[in-house]
Amino acid sequence: MNFRLVLNMLGKILLIMAALMLLPAVVSVCSGGTDLLAILASAAITAAVGGGMLLLKPKDTTFFAKEGFVVVALAWVVMSLLGALPFMFGGVFTNYMDAVFETASGFTTTGATVLSGGISAIPHGIGFWRCFIIFIGGMGVLVFVMAVLPLSKERSMYLMRAEVPGPSVGKLVAKAKDTALILYSIYFALMVLMAVMLLFGGMNVYEAFTTALSTAGTGGFMVYDAGFIGLSPYLQTVTTVFMLLFAVNFNLYYYILMRRIGDVTHNEELRWFLGVIAFSVITIAFDIRNLYGGVGHALRYSFFQVTSIISTTGFATADFNLWPEYSKFLLVLLMFVGGCAGSTAGGLKLSRVMLLFKSCTIEVKKMLRPRCVENVRLDGKPVDGQTVYNALTYFTFYIIILLIAGLIVSLDGLDFTTNFTAALSCLSNVGPGLSLVGPTGSFAIFSPLSKIVLMICMLLGRLEIFPMLV
């Protein structure tokens, strides 16, 4: 392991993070906030730590997959530790553990909060930072590093494979660096478009951009205490549409720009994704129709909540803790599934669910017809056995980690629904769960041990387990 190279890379990442902290400092100045010194002090400390690491010049710049995994995993841990400084210096938290939990939740786009109120009273600079870290974590900070720093072809792909979600990673163009730049450009453009549309709905600039940043990263933090409850149908509809857009594979937007519409319409994962949403929206709307005076209003609530959960954004327009059992159970299943590969959403990813489903179907056929020779296919193309095996391995690790985390969290003595959905929500990077951690609840109820376990789940889920295990 080339530790000097790993630390040198971490130093570059922290210097970029320190530079990004200057943006909330500008917001603080523009809003006349009292949090400017807290943000600048945090940026200075982050820059000092990063600069110290940068002094460690590696003798050998050879970069292999193991270094890629370790850089990615350590980067997210260190960013969570230092990204918590504005919350501490700004007085939002007095407990460093809670500050790190909130930061890790933001960077991993989970959106689980330990704040039980007073969100609207947070100074604008730190409030912007709270939503901005979701935007940074959504596409991945290492993908951003690839886009702005000169890295070799091999180093770029090792970082991309370690951070980009999905069962397989490919390049849109010849160079991984150019692929990263294209993805971030699309990501940024969609975020700005959403912010503009929210401005037309009556939000001010601060509210519109913090909401758009949080939605783009499918994180779910807001600057309102009540979230989307009580906001206009226009704002809810715009947000629903963009949650859907950010949960779709970003490669498809590149195909649209290149006028390769056939690659979009024939994308099997997209068809499954829209089918799962349609089924969930219709059946939940029918199930909750009596709560909202008819199917019409129920469809609007159902569409928002289904999209919010399957995209793992975690916004809420209603307390779905009060919904019938069928609706709550289906929402839990959607937490497992998550969005599409190559999106900012969490969960298992629909492509993996498809691979596992098709693999099981083929195994049943082989029991009936032992001589049957059939391969798993996606988009009409055969999938190699290693990719299917990797999906099965990932699913196995996912379930094992979920059960262990749920067991440890249960030591706090809370009810089963709270413990299980808290662990699932953090591992799938969803945010709210059910019972005490529902959309109106808070993760502040957990002990320090449980918070550490849940933070590990967030990091495992965002980095898709293997970089953290390495």
C-alpha positions as a printed Julia matrix, in Angstrom:
470×3 Matrix{Float64}:
   0.0     0.0     0.0
   1.44    3.38   -1.05
   0.43    5.37    2.05
   2.28    8.54    1.06
   0.35    8.63   -2.21
  -2.94    8.03   -0.36
  -2.24   10.87    2.11
  -1.12   13.17   -0.71
  -4.42   12.56   -2.51
  -6.34   13.16    0.72
  -4.5    16.47    1.11
  -5.68   17.6    -2.34
  -9.24   16.6    -1.5
  -9.21   18.53    1.78
  -7.82   21.64    0.08
 -10.7    21.47   -2.41
 -13.12   21.03    0.49
 -11.64   24.08    2.25
 -12.12   26.09   -0.95
 -15.74   24.9    -1.18
 -16.33   26.19    2.37
 -15.8    29.7     1.05
 -19.14   29.51   -0.79
 -21.21   29.32    2.44
 -18.94   32.11    3.74
 -20.14   34.27    0.83
 -23.73   33.33    1.68
 -23.09   34.39    5.27
 -21.75   37.78    4.15
 -24.7    38.35    1.79
 -27.24   37.47    4.47
 -25.51   39.45    7.2
 -25.16   36.32    9.3
 -23.17   35.81   12.48
 -21.55   32.58   11.3
 -18.82   34.0     9.02
 -15.94   33.51   11.51
 -17.1    29.96   12.28
 -17.02   29.04    8.58
 -13.69   30.75    7.88
 -12.08   29.1    10.91
 -13.33   25.71    9.71
 -11.96   26.35    6.23
  -8.58   27.4     7.67
  -8.28   24.25    9.8
  -9.32   22.03    6.88
  -6.79   23.75    4.61
  -4.05   23.37    7.23
  -4.69   19.64    7.61
  -4.86   19.2     3.83
  -1.71   21.25    3.3
   0.15   19.13    5.85
  -0.84   15.95    4.02
   0.16   17.49    0.7
   3.72   17.92    1.97
   4.08   14.13    1.97
   5.4    13.71   -1.56
   5.15   10.08   -2.72
   8.32    8.53   -4.08
   6.26    6.21   -6.26
   3.16    7.6    -8.01
   1.94    4.18   -9.18
  -1.78    3.99   -8.4
  -3.6     0.66   -8.11
  -7.15   -0.4    -7.23
  -6.35   -0.88   -3.52
  -5.13    2.73   -3.26
  -8.3     3.85   -5.05
 -10.52    2.08   -2.53
  -8.56    3.39    0.47
  -8.49    6.99   -0.82
 -12.24    6.96   -1.38
 -13.09    5.42    2.0
 -10.72    7.62    4.02
 -11.76   10.75    2.12
 -15.39   10.36    3.15
 -14.46    9.67    6.78
 -12.08   12.65    7.02
 -14.54   14.95    5.23
 -17.23   14.02    7.75
 -14.9    14.75   10.67
 -13.74   18.15    9.36
 -17.01   19.09    7.7
 -18.61   19.07   11.15
 -16.5    22.04   12.28
 -18.86   24.79   11.02
 -21.71   23.22   13.0
 -19.59   23.17   16.15
 -18.02   26.62   15.8
 -21.38   28.09   14.77
 -23.11   26.75   17.88
 -25.61   24.56   16.01
 -24.36   21.59   18.06
 -22.57   21.44   21.38
 -21.88   17.72   20.99
 -19.2    16.84   18.4
 -20.72   13.37   17.88
 -24.01   14.94   16.79
 -22.19   17.38   14.51
 -20.31   14.52   12.81
 -23.55   12.52   12.51
 -25.29   15.42   10.77
 -22.28   15.95    8.48
 -21.91   12.27    7.59
 -25.65   12.18    6.93
 -25.24   15.13    4.55
 -22.15   13.94    2.67
 -23.62   10.44    2.22
 -26.92   12.04    1.06
 -28.82   10.19    3.8
 -30.64   13.15    5.29
 -31.14   11.58    8.73
 -30.99   14.41   11.24
 -30.37   14.67   14.97
 -32.0    18.11   15.01
 -35.49   18.01   16.52
 -36.32   21.66   15.8
 -34.86   25.08   15.26
 -33.7    24.34   11.73
 -35.11   27.59   10.39
 -33.1    29.48   13.04
 -29.72   28.17   11.79
 -27.66   31.04   10.3
 -27.83   31.11    6.51
 -24.16   30.35    5.92
 -24.21   27.15    7.97
 -27.7    26.31    6.7
 -26.35   26.56    3.16
 -23.35   24.37    4.09
 -25.75   21.76    5.53
 -27.49   21.42    2.15
 -24.34   22.03    0.06
 -22.57   18.96    1.49
 -25.45   16.87    0.14
 -24.81   18.31   -3.32
 -21.08   17.57   -2.97
 -21.74   14.01   -1.85
 -24.47   13.34   -4.41
 -22.28   12.91   -7.46
 -19.26   12.11   -5.32
 -16.42   14.35   -4.26
 -13.88   12.06   -5.93
 -15.71   12.39   -9.24
 -15.39   16.15   -8.76
 -11.67   15.75   -8.03
 -11.32   13.77  -11.26
 -13.0    16.58  -13.16
 -10.71   19.35  -11.87
  -7.36   17.66  -11.15
  -4.93   16.17  -13.69
  -5.0    12.42  -13.0
  -3.74    9.58  -15.13
  -6.24    7.37  -16.93
  -5.64    4.47  -14.52
  -5.93    6.61  -11.38
  -9.17    8.15  -12.64
 -10.86    4.83  -13.33
  -9.79    3.34  -10.0
 -11.4     6.3    -8.2
 -14.54    6.16  -10.34
 -15.01    2.42   -9.8
 -14.65    2.9    -6.05
 -17.16    5.76   -5.76
 -19.76    5.64   -8.57
 -22.82    3.57   -7.55
 -24.02    0.57   -9.53
 -23.03   -3.01  -10.39
 -20.65   -1.85  -13.15
 -18.97    1.41  -14.17
 -18.32    2.58  -17.7
 -17.09    5.69  -19.44
 -19.25    7.93  -21.61
 -16.22    9.1   -23.59
 -12.64    7.9   -24.0
 -11.24    9.59  -20.88
 -12.62    9.05  -17.38
 -11.8    12.7   -16.57
 -14.01   13.91  -19.42
 -16.76   11.53  -18.28
 -16.6    13.05  -14.78
 -16.77   16.57  -16.23
 -19.82   15.69  -18.36
 -21.63   14.1   -15.4
 -20.96   17.06  -13.11
 -22.06   19.53  -15.8
 -25.39   17.73  -16.22
 -25.76   17.48  -12.44
 -25.12   21.2   -11.94
 -27.4    22.25  -14.81
 -30.34   20.23  -13.46
 -29.82   21.71   -9.99
 -29.85   25.29  -11.32
 -32.93   24.57  -13.46
 -34.77   23.28  -10.4
 -33.76   26.32   -8.32
 -35.1    28.66  -11.02
 -38.42   26.8   -11.12
 -38.68   27.0    -7.31
 -38.1    30.75   -7.5
 -41.17   30.99   -9.75
 -43.1    29.18   -7.0
 -42.45   31.89   -4.44
 -39.3    30.7    -2.67
 -36.56   33.25   -2.08
 -33.04   32.67   -3.48
 -31.71   31.07   -0.3
 -34.67   28.69    0.04
 -34.7    27.77   -3.65
 -31.0    26.94   -3.92
 -30.74   25.05   -0.62
 -33.78   22.96   -1.61
 -32.37   22.35   -5.09
 -28.95   21.37   -3.69
 -30.57   18.93   -1.3
 -32.82   17.45   -3.98
 -29.98   17.1    -6.49
 -28.01   14.99   -4.04
 -31.22   13.15   -3.04
 -30.42   14.04    0.57
 -33.54   15.6     2.05
 -32.23   18.4     4.27
 -34.29   21.6     4.22
 -34.21   25.02    5.83
 -37.82   24.67    7.04
 -38.7    22.92   10.31
 -41.8    21.33    8.74
 -40.14   20.32    5.46
 -42.57   20.21    2.54
 -45.62   19.9     4.76
 -47.74   22.96    4.05
 -45.88   24.13    0.94
 -47.85   24.81   -2.25
 -48.82   22.01   -4.68
 -46.64   23.73   -7.33
 -43.49   23.49   -5.18
 -44.31   19.89   -4.26
 -44.88   18.94   -7.9
 -41.66   20.56   -9.13
 -39.72   18.78   -6.4
 -41.38   15.44   -7.21
 -40.36   15.71  -10.86
 -36.76   16.57  -10.03
 -36.46   13.84   -7.39
 -37.45   11.48  -10.2
 -34.91   13.0   -12.6
 -32.03   12.76  -10.12
 -32.83    9.1    -9.42
 -32.33    8.18  -13.1
 -28.99    7.06  -14.55
 -27.17   10.24  -15.6
 -25.76    8.48  -18.65
 -29.25    8.7   -20.17
 -29.11   12.52  -20.12
 -25.86   12.38  -22.06
 -27.54   10.1   -24.61
 -30.36   12.64  -24.94
 -27.84   15.43  -25.56
 -26.17   13.26  -28.19
 -29.63   12.56  -29.72
 -29.3     8.85  -29.01
 -32.95    8.64  -28.01
 -33.12    4.92  -28.82
 -30.6     4.19  -26.05
 -32.97    5.92  -23.61
 -36.27    4.4   -24.72
 -34.77    0.9   -24.82
 -33.13    1.19  -21.4
 -34.59   -1.7   -19.43
 -33.7    -0.32  -15.99
 -35.57    2.92  -16.75
 -38.68    0.98  -17.79
 -38.56   -1.09  -14.62
 -38.02    2.05  -12.55
 -41.05    3.84  -13.98
 -43.11    0.65  -13.69
 -42.28    0.21  -10.0
 -43.17    3.86   -9.34
 -46.47    3.61  -11.25
 -47.51    0.45   -9.39
 -46.54    1.91   -5.99
 -48.23    5.28   -6.58
 -51.53    3.77   -7.74
 -51.82    1.11   -5.04
 -50.78    3.43   -2.19
 -53.17    6.14   -3.43
 -56.01    3.61   -3.34
 -54.92    2.5     0.14
 -54.84    6.05    1.61
 -57.8     7.51   -0.31
 -59.97    7.74    2.8
 -57.33    9.8     4.63
 -57.35   12.57    2.02
 -60.95   12.76    0.86
 -60.64   10.84   -2.39
 -58.22    9.37   -4.91
 -57.28   12.74   -6.49
 -55.55   14.22   -3.43
 -54.29   10.77   -2.44
 -52.5    10.44   -5.79
 -50.58   13.69   -5.19
 -49.47   12.61   -1.71
 -48.66    9.11   -2.94
 -46.67   10.3    -5.98
 -44.55   12.64   -3.86
 -43.84   10.1    -1.12
 -43.14    7.15   -3.42
 -40.74    9.27   -5.49
 -39.12   10.65   -2.34
 -38.48    7.18   -0.89
 -37.4     5.31   -4.04
 -35.06    8.18   -4.94
 -33.87    8.03   -1.29
 -34.35   11.81   -0.97
 -36.45   11.56    2.17
 -38.68   14.62    1.85
 -42.24   14.33    3.17
 -45.53   16.12    2.54
 -47.33   14.04    5.15
 -46.59   11.9     8.19
 -46.65    8.49    6.49
 -46.35    6.92    9.95
 -50.13    7.39   10.04
 -50.74    5.57    6.74
 -52.18    2.02    6.57
 -49.84   -0.95    6.99
 -49.78   -1.84    3.28
 -48.54    1.63    2.34
 -45.85    1.64    5.04
 -44.66   -1.85    4.09
 -44.41   -0.9     0.42
 -42.42    2.23    1.31
 -39.99    0.02    3.27
 -39.58   -2.21    0.21
 -38.83    0.89   -1.88
 -36.11    1.81    0.64
 -34.43   -1.49   -0.24
 -34.73   -1.0    -3.99
 -33.55    2.61   -4.33
 -32.95    4.4    -7.61
 -31.08    3.57  -10.81
 -27.38    2.82  -11.1
 -25.34    5.89  -12.01
 -27.76    8.25  -10.24
 -27.42   10.15   -6.96
 -29.96    7.82   -5.28
 -29.1     5.16   -2.7
 -30.47    1.7    -1.99
 -29.55   -1.59   -3.62
 -30.05    0.0    -7.07
 -32.74   -1.31   -9.39
 -30.2    -2.8   -11.81
 -28.96   -5.16   -9.07
 -32.54   -6.11   -8.18
 -33.15   -6.88  -11.85
 -30.01   -9.03  -12.08
 -30.95  -10.98   -8.97
 -34.55  -11.46  -10.12
 -33.5   -12.66  -13.57
 -30.82  -14.92  -12.12
 -33.36  -16.57   -9.79
 -35.79  -17.0   -12.69
 -33.13  -18.76  -14.76
 -32.23  -21.06  -11.87
 -35.89  -22.12  -11.56
 -36.0   -22.83  -15.32
 -32.86  -24.97  -15.0
 -34.57  -27.06  -12.31
 -37.4   -27.76  -14.73
 -35.12  -28.17  -17.76
 -31.61  -29.17  -16.65
 -30.19  -28.87  -20.17
 -31.45  -25.33  -20.57
 -28.68  -22.85  -21.42
 -29.71  -19.26  -20.78
 -27.83  -16.12  -19.77
 -28.96  -13.14  -17.73
 -29.59  -10.28  -20.14
 -30.02   -6.53  -19.68
 -31.11   -4.28  -22.53
 -31.06   -7.37  -24.72
 -27.34   -7.98  -24.08
 -25.91  -10.89  -22.06
 -24.43   -9.96  -18.66
 -21.19  -11.72  -17.75
 -21.32  -14.13  -14.83
 -18.91  -12.08  -12.72
 -21.27   -9.08  -12.71
 -24.17  -11.3   -11.6
 -21.97  -12.86   -8.92
 -20.9    -9.41   -7.71
 -24.55   -8.35   -7.43
 -25.31  -11.46   -5.35
 -22.26  -10.83   -3.15
 -23.28   -7.21   -2.64
 -26.83   -8.23   -1.69
 -25.48  -10.79    0.8
 -23.2    -8.23    2.46
 -26.06   -5.71    2.48
 -28.39   -8.04    4.38
 -25.67   -9.14    6.84
 -24.72   -5.53    7.62
 -28.38   -4.53    7.99
 -29.05   -7.33   10.49
 -25.89   -6.66   12.53
 -26.57   -2.91   12.63
 -30.2    -3.46   13.61
 -29.12   -5.83   16.36
 -26.62   -3.34   17.85
 -29.06   -0.44   17.63
 -31.62   -2.6    19.47
 -29.45   -2.36   22.58
 -31.02    1.09   23.12
 -34.29   -0.63   23.99
 -36.44    1.08   21.37
 -39.17   -0.7    19.41
 -38.37   -3.06   16.52
 -39.81   -0.82   13.8
 -37.67    2.12   14.92
 -34.49    0.03   15.12
 -34.92   -1.83   11.84
 -36.03    1.1     9.71
 -33.33    3.35   11.2
 -30.64    0.85   10.17
 -32.27    0.32    6.76
 -32.73    4.03    6.18
 -29.07    4.77    6.94
 -27.72    1.85    4.9
 -29.93    2.83    1.95
 -29.23    6.56    2.49
 -32.95    7.37    2.67
 -33.25    9.56    5.8
 -36.6     9.0     7.52
 -37.76    5.59    8.69
 -40.88    4.61   10.59
 -42.14    4.95   14.17
 -39.8     7.21   16.23
 -37.56    7.97   13.23
 -40.44    8.81   10.9
 -40.71   12.05    8.92
 -41.58   14.03   12.07
 -39.01   12.25   14.28
 -35.27   12.61   14.9
 -32.23   10.34   15.28
 -31.27   12.23   18.46
 -32.99    9.47   20.47
 -30.13    7.02   19.86
 -27.12    6.43   22.1
 -23.58    7.39   20.98
 -22.85    3.74   20.11
 -25.95    3.51   17.92
 -25.08    6.8    16.21
 -21.6     5.47   15.37
 -23.13    2.28   13.95
 -25.65    4.27   11.91
 -22.88    6.57   10.6
 -20.92    3.5     9.49
 -24.07    2.26    7.74
 -24.39    5.6     5.93
 -20.8     5.4     4.67
 -21.13    1.72    3.73
 -24.34    2.45    1.82
 -23.03    5.52   -0.03
 -19.75    3.85   -1.04
 -21.5     0.55   -1.79
 -19.81   -1.4     1.0
 -16.58   -2.64   -0.6
 -14.34    0.5    -0.32
 -15.17    0.72    3.39
 -14.51   -3.01    3.92
 -11.13   -2.69    2.16
